[in-house]
């Protein structure tokens, strides 16, 4: 998997979650993961999660780290499972940046593909597929201000955003590459 931290200031609207968006906007061809920091404003017209559409929920944050993954020849089940791996990596990658009092297990709860700290939501995420690829968006709050639900952000933990993003990108890359590599050494039956 190729990874890149983009130095762009783009609002995530949901429109970026489409086939070949990464290749159109970078030189990364093939399985790839990109990240950038920017506002999030996803209305119902670009919402992929039909439960959110039915509930008329929307996503807004003044500043999030956005991660988009595109992996070719993958289905929605594979991408949903990998999204969960990515969510586990969120916590794992944050641990070295957190103060000891923020590491108490009873403060952290994972519900599906979302992490909560002290009942405040850290991230959003969705996995989907196109005819040629599977895609994931994960947004991690940098700021917890002006969100439609109670949230916590990287700023609240005093996490250095760029350093953490690079740590997370490398961890996710290693996980994907390890999964793919594991498939090469298995005999078929």
C-alpha positions as CSV (number, residue, x, y, z in Angstrom):
1,X,0.0,0.0,0.0
2,X,1.3,3.4,-0.9
3,X,0.7,6.3,1.6
4,X,0.9,10.0,1.5
5,X,0.1,12.9,3.9
6,X,-1.3,15.6,1.5
7,X,-0.6,19.2,2.2
8,X,-3.9,20.5,1.0
9,X,-6.7,22.4,2.7
10,X,-9.8,20.7,1.4
11,X,-13.2,20.3,3.0
12,X,-14.3,16.7,3.2
13,X,-17.8,16.6,1.8
14,X,-18.2,12.9,1.0
15,X,-17.6,13.5,-2.7
16,X,-14.0,12.5,-2.3
17,X,-15.0,8.9,-1.5
18,X,-15.1,7.8,-5.1
19,X,-13.1,5.5,-7.3
20,X,-9.7,6.8,-8.4
21,X,-10.0,10.0,-6.3
22,X,-6.6,9.3,-4.8
23,X,-5.0,8.7,-8.2
24,X,-6.7,11.8,-9.7
25,X,-5.2,14.0,-6.9
26,X,-1.8,12.4,-6.3
27,X,0.7,10.2,-8.2
28,X,-0.4,7.1,-6.1
29,X,-1.6,4.3,-8.4
30,X,-3.0,1.1,-6.9
31,X,-3.9,0.3,-3.3
32,X,-3.3,3.6,-1.4
33,X,-4.1,5.6,1.7
34,X,-3.9,9.4,1.9
35,X,-4.5,11.8,4.7
36,X,-5.0,15.5,5.0
37,X,-6.3,18.0,7.6
38,X,-9.4,20.0,6.9
39,X,-12.9,20.8,7.7
40,X,-15.6,18.1,7.4
41,X,-19.1,19.0,6.1
42,X,-21.1,16.0,4.9
43,X,-24.7,16.6,4.2
44,X,-27.4,14.0,3.5
45,X,-26.8,14.3,-0.2
46,X,-23.3,12.7,0.0
47,X,-23.9,10.5,3.1
48,X,-23.0,6.9,2.4
49,X,-24.3,5.4,5.6
50,X,-28.0,4.9,5.1
51,X,-28.7,4.7,8.9
52,X,-27.4,8.3,9.1
53,X,-29.6,9.3,6.1
54,X,-32.7,7.8,7.8
55,X,-31.8,9.5,11.1
56,X,-31.1,12.8,9.2
57,X,-27.7,12.9,10.8
58,X,-24.9,14.9,9.3
59,X,-21.2,15.3,9.9
60,X,-19.5,18.5,10.7
61,X,-16.1,19.4,12.2
62,X,-14.1,22.6,11.9
63,X,-11.0,20.4,11.7
64,X,-10.4,16.7,11.1
65,X,-7.7,14.5,9.9
66,X,-9.2,12.7,6.9
67,X,-8.0,9.3,5.8
68,X,-9.1,7.8,2.5
69,X,-8.2,4.3,1.4
70,X,-8.8,2.7,-1.9
71,X,-7.9,-1.0,-2.5
72,X,-8.6,-2.6,-5.8
73,X,-10.5,-5.9,-6.3
74,X,-11.9,-5.8,-2.8
75,X,-15.5,-6.1,-1.6
76,X,-17.4,-4.2,1.1
77,X,-17.0,-7.0,3.6
78,X,-13.2,-6.9,3.2
79,X,-13.1,-3.2,3.4
80,X,-15.4,-3.1,6.5
81,X,-13.1,-5.6,8.2
82,X,-10.0,-3.5,7.3
83,X,-11.8,-0.4,8.5
84,X,-12.0,-2.1,11.9
85,X,-8.3,-2.9,11.7
86,X,-7.7,0.8,11.0
87,X,-9.9,1.8,14.0
88,X,-7.9,-0.5,16.3
89,X,-4.7,1.2,14.9
90,X,-6.2,4.6,15.9
91,X,-5.9,3.8,19.5
92,X,-2.7,1.9,19.2
93,X,-1.0,4.8,17.4
94,X,-2.4,7.3,19.9
95,X,-1.1,5.5,23.0
96,X,2.5,6.9,22.8
97,X,1.1,10.5,22.6
98,X,-1.3,10.3,25.5
99,X,-0.6,11.2,29.1
100,X,-1.0,8.3,31.6
101,X,-4.2,9.6,33.0
102,X,-5.8,9.4,29.5
103,X,-4.9,5.8,29.1
104,X,-7.3,4.4,31.7
105,X,-9.2,1.6,29.9
106,X,-12.6,2.6,31.4
107,X,-12.4,5.9,29.7
108,X,-12.0,4.4,26.2
109,X,-14.9,2.5,24.5
110,X,-15.0,1.2,20.9
111,X,-18.5,0.9,19.4
112,X,-18.1,-0.7,16.0
113,X,-15.9,1.6,14.0
114,X,-15.9,4.5,16.4
115,X,-13.8,5.3,19.5
116,X,-15.2,7.2,22.4
117,X,-13.2,8.8,25.2
118,X,-15.3,9.6,28.3
119,X,-18.4,9.3,26.1
120,X,-17.2,11.8,23.5
121,X,-16.7,10.6,20.0
122,X,-13.2,10.7,18.5
123,X,-13.8,9.6,14.9
124,X,-16.3,8.9,12.1
125,X,-15.9,6.2,9.4
126,X,-17.5,4.3,6.6
127,X,-16.5,1.6,4.2
128,X,-18.0,1.0,0.7
129,X,-17.3,-0.4,-2.7
130,X,-17.4,0.5,-6.3
131,X,-17.3,-1.8,-9.3
132,X,-13.5,-1.8,-9.2
133,X,-12.4,-1.1,-5.6
134,X,-13.2,-0.9,-2.0
135,X,-13.0,2.4,-0.2
136,X,-12.8,3.7,3.4
137,X,-13.1,7.2,4.9
138,X,-12.1,7.7,8.5
139,X,-12.2,11.2,10.0
140,X,-10.5,11.9,13.3
141,X,-11.4,15.1,15.1
142,X,-8.6,17.5,15.6
143,X,-11.0,20.1,17.1
144,X,-14.0,19.2,19.2
145,X,-15.6,22.6,18.6
146,X,-19.0,23.2,16.8
147,X,-19.7,19.5,16.2
148,X,-23.3,18.2,16.1
149,X,-22.6,15.5,18.8
150,X,-20.3,15.6,21.9
151,X,-16.7,15.0,20.5
152,X,-13.1,14.9,21.6
153,X,-10.2,15.9,19.3
154,X,-6.5,15.5,19.1
155,X,-6.1,19.0,20.4
156,X,-7.8,18.0,23.6
157,X,-5.1,15.4,24.1
158,X,-2.3,17.8,23.0
159,X,-1.3,15.4,20.3
160,X,1.1,16.8,17.6
161,X,-1.1,16.2,14.5
162,X,1.5,15.8,11.8
163,X,3.7,13.5,13.9
164,X,0.7,11.4,14.8
165,X,-0.6,11.2,11.2
166,X,2.7,9.9,10.0
167,X,2.8,7.3,12.7
168,X,-0.7,6.2,11.9
169,X,-0.1,6.1,8.1
170,X,2.9,3.8,8.6
171,X,1.1,1.5,11.1
172,X,-1.9,1.1,8.7
173,X,0.4,0.5,5.7
174,X,2.2,-2.2,7.7
175,X,-1.1,-3.9,8.6
176,X,-2.4,-3.9,5.0
177,X,1.0,-5.1,3.6
178,X,1.2,-7.8,6.2
179,X,-2.4,-9.0,5.4
180,X,-1.7,-9.1,1.6
181,X,1.7,-10.8,2.2
182,X,0.0,-13.5,4.3
183,X,-2.2,-14.4,1.3
184,X,0.9,-15.2,-0.8
185,X,2.2,-18.0,1.5
186,X,-1.0,-20.1,1.9
187,X,-1.5,-23.3,0.0
188,X,-4.8,-23.7,-1.7
189,X,-7.0,-26.7,-1.0
